[in-house]
């Protein structure tokens, strides 16, 4: 997986924003009911992507 990651605001993305991102080729990922700070969410996403792909950083 290679490309940008969008992390939404605390209140989440609007449905219109999600639809727009999907049309632009983004894949959605739900972190469940957890509410993470932006900084924490970024670290979490990078960790998940690193563990779940064969990326060599």
LUMSE-754474 format. One record per residue (C-alpha): x, y, z; residue number from 1. Coordinates in steps of 0.05 Angstrom, whole numbers, padded with zeros to 5 digits. Layout:
SITE       px       py       pz    nr
SITE        X        Y        Z   NUM
...
% end
This chain:
SITE       px       py       pz    nr
SITE    00000    00000    00000     1
SITE    00027    00067   -00020     2
SITE   -00006    00134   -00017     3
SITE   -00035    00188    00027     4
SITE   -00077    00175    00089     5
SITE   -00133    00222    00111     6
SITE   -00148    00226    00185     7
SITE   -00214    00259    00201     8
SITE   -00233    00308    00254     9
SITE   -00259    00285    00322    10
SITE   -00330    00291    00298    11
SITE   -00314    00246    00238    12
SITE   -00319    00261    00164    13
SITE   -00387    00281    00136    14
SITE   -00421    00231    00089    15
SITE   -00407    00279    00032    16
SITE   -00332    00280    00048    17
SITE   -00330    00204    00052    18
SITE   -00366    00198   -00015    19
SITE   -00318    00248   -00047    20
SITE   -00257    00211   -00020    21
SITE   -00283    00144   -00046    22
SITE   -00295    00175   -00115    23
SITE   -00222    00198   -00114    24
SITE   -00198    00127   -00100    25
SITE   -00190    00127   -00024    26
SITE   -00208    00065    00016    27
SITE   -00244    00074    00082    28
SITE   -00221    00046    00148    29
SITE   -00262    00048    00212    30
SITE   -00224    00049    00278    31
SITE   -00287    00027    00315    32
SITE   -00316    00066    00372    33
SITE   -00248    00092    00394    34
SITE   -00239    00167    00393    35
SITE   -00166    00183    00382    36
SITE   -00131    00249    00380    37
SITE   -00105    00266    00310    38
SITE   -00033    00254    00332    39
SITE   -00050    00187    00363    40
SITE   -00092    00165    00303    41
SITE   -00034    00180    00256    42
SITE    00014    00136    00296    43
SITE   -00039    00081    00302    44
SITE   -00052    00080    00227    45
SITE    00022    00077    00209    46
SITE    00030    00020    00260    47
SITE   -00028   -00020    00231    48
SITE   -00004   -00010    00159    49
SITE    00067   -00030    00177    50
SITE    00044   -00094    00212    51
SITE   -00007   -00113    00159    52
SITE    00034   -00103    00096    53
SITE    00101   -00125    00071    54
SITE    00129   -00055    00070    55
SITE    00203   -00045    00079    56
SITE    00215    00023    00111    57
% end
